[in-house]
Amino acid sequence: MRFHFPKQLGDQARAVVFAGENVSDFRWFGGHFIGRVFDPDRTDNSWEPNANTRGILITTTSGGETTNLTFRDVSSDGLAGGVITVLGAAKPGSDREIDTYARNVTVENCTLERSGKFMRDYG
């Protein structure tokens, strides 16, 4: 299955294909995420440098539970952000301390090309 992001993403755009909260006993096999990450070496960019995209975003609430997740054979090309993102919950009042961790997360045999956020994305 292929997931295509829009050809155009405006300034400070945020896009997520799949999102979940407090997910447990979940398996994701396959899928290809296609985007247009900003490339300063190209003149035909259709995404702004500060666009942020995510293929899969799993979050955890304080006191919630995210556990036993498996992601296998996922691929991507050109995502301006995380392809597979699994987050615990921050301690209230802190953006650096974790209150609730995501546990037992497995990522296997994934090919993530030109994906992620890099300082070069900002020009």
N, C-alpha and C positions, 0 to 999 in steps of 0.2 A: 504494500500500500504506500502511496506517495502523498505527502502533505505539503502543499505549496503555500508559501506566504504571499501576500499581495506584492505586485510588482513595485508599487510606490508605497513608501512609508514616510510620513511627514516628520518634522522636527520633534524630537523627544517622544516619538511613537513607541508604544509598548504593545506587544502581541504575544499571546500564548495559545498554543493549539489545544493542549489538554492540561487541565488543572484539577487537583484533588486535595482534600484536607483530611488529616487523620486516617490515612489509608493503611490497611493491613491485609496480609495474605494476597498480594497482587502480583501478577505476572504480565509483562509486556514483551512480546516476541516480534521482531521485525519492524519494518516501517522505515521510510526514507523522508527526512525533512529537508525541503529545498527553500533557500532564501537568497538574498542578494546583499551580503555583508559589504559595508563600505570598504573600498580598496583605494588608497591614495595614489597608487600607481596607475589607476585607470581613469579615463575621462567620462565614461558612460555609466557612472554610479546612479542608481535610481533610489537608493536608501541614503538617508542623512547619516553622518558619522555617529550621532548619538541615539540612533534607533536601538531598541533592545528587544530581542525576540527570544522565546523559549519554546522548545518543542513540548517538553513534559515538565510540569512544575507541581511538586508534592510538598505541601506545608504541614506543619504540626502546630496545634494550639497548646498553650500552657496547660499541662495536665492531661493533654490528649495523647494519642498513641499513633505512631507511624512505625510499622514493623513488618518484616518478612516481605520485602519487595525484590523482584528480579527483573532486570532489563537485559535482553539478549538480542543480538543481531540487529541493533538499531544503527542507522547510518544517517549522515547529514552532509550537506554542502552549503556553505554560505549563511549560516545563522549568526546573527549579531548578538550572541548571548549563549546561555547554557542550553544544551540539547536535552540533557537529563539533569534536573535539579531537584534534590531532596533536602528539605530544610527542617531542622528542629525548631523549637520555640525559644526566642530570646527571653532572658530574665526581664521582668518588668523594669523599665527605666534604664536598660542597658542594651546597647547594640553589639556588644562584644562577648557577653556571657550567655551561656545556654541554660535554659530552665528545663526543657524536655528534649531529649535526643531522639532522632530517628534511629532505629536499630535494625540490624540484619538486612542491609541493602547490598545487593549483588549487581554488578554491571559486567557483562561478559561479551566478548567478541563484537564490540561496537567500533565503527569506523566514522569518526567525526572530523570531516575536512573543512578547513576555512571556517571554523565555528568557534564561538567564544567572544569575549571582550578583551581587546588588547589596546594598549596606549596608542598604537598606530591608527586605531579606528577614529581617533579624535582629530586627525589631520596633522 
